[in-house]
Amino acid sequence: MTPIYQTSTFAFKGVNQPGPYDYSRSGNPTRKALEECLAALEGGTAGFSFATGMAAEATLVMMFQAGDRVLVHNDLYGGTYRLFETVYRDKQITAEYVDLRDLAALEQAPQAQTQGRLD
């Protein structure tokens, strides 16, 4: 069982010679064990953990490019809405708000962008 490492920094082997971890914010053995476990449980090749949902969300959305549109639920977290309407909009990543509980509405949303094709 991996112990919980309650430390912020790790010892270097020497000057400019870090080990596998240097600062907990960038990684630590506890988080690595959690990420590997999540990947194994989900049958994935990698797992990722974040301190907050907003950190995970911001990381994911920054994988999109300028001009991309993202389908999101029309009743999403207010902080997420504000990010889409300010930060992401400034980067030309826009949200299309759809009731994701309504399959017909979800099926119609991409058609507006793809001239009737579901890609």
N, C-alpha and C positions, 0 to 999 in steps of 0.2 A: 504494500500500500504506500503510495507516494505521500510523504508528509506535506503539510501546509507550510510553505516557506513565507514567513511573515517578515520579510526583509525588503528594503528598497534597493540596496546596492550589493554587488558581489565582488569578491577579491579578484584582482588581476593577477596573472602569473608573473608579470613584470611590467616595466614601462612599455606602453603601447601593445601589450599582450593580454587582451581580455580572454576570458574563458568563454564557454558557450553562452553565458549570461553576464551582463554588466549592470543593468538597471531593470528593476521589475516592471516598469512601464512598457519596456520593449520585449519582455519575456522573462519567464522564470519556470523552474521545474514543475511547480504546481499547475500553472496554466498550460504548459506543454502536455502534461498528463491528461488534463481535462479535454483539451483539443483533440488529442489522439483517441481518447475514449469516445468523444462525440462522433468523430469520423468513423470509427469502428462500428458504433451502434447504427449509424445511418448508411453504412456501406460505402462511404466516401473515401476519397484519397487524402483529404485534409479537413480539419475542423478549425474553427476560429471562435474565440471568445472575446468579448469586449466588456468594459466596465459599465457601459450603459447601452440601452437600446438606441439612443440617438447616435452614439459613436458607431455602432454597427450599421445603422441606416446611412449615415453620412459616407462611410467607407464604401458601401454598396452602390449608392447613387453616383459617386464620383467615378465609377467604372463606365458610366454613360458618356456620350460625346455631345458637343454642342449640336443642337438641332434635333436631338432625340426627344421622344415623347414617352412618358411613363404612365401606364394605367394604374391608378390607385383608388382605394375605396373612398367613397364620398363622405364617409363618417370617420375619418382618420384622426389620429392624435393632433391636437392643435399645434404643437411644436413642429410636427412634420409638415403640416399645412403651411406654416410660416416659412419654413426652410424652402419649400417648393415655390412659394410666392415671392420670395426675396432672393436668397442666396442662389438657388438653382436656376431661377428665372434669369438672373444676371449672367449666368453661364450658358444661357439658351437651352437649358434642360427643362422641359415643361411637363406638367402633370395634366392628365385628363381624368377627371373625377367621375367614377362610375360606381353604381351600387353593385358591388361584387357578389351580393346575395341574389341578385336578379340575373339569371343565366342569359335571358334574352337581351338585356341591356349590355352585358359583357360581350355577347356575340356581335352586337351592333357596333360597339366602340371601335374595334380595329378596322371594320369595313369602311368607316369614314376616312381613314388614313390610307387605305390600300385599294381604293376604288372597287370595293366589293370582294376582294380576295382576302382570305384568312391565311396569312403567311406563317 
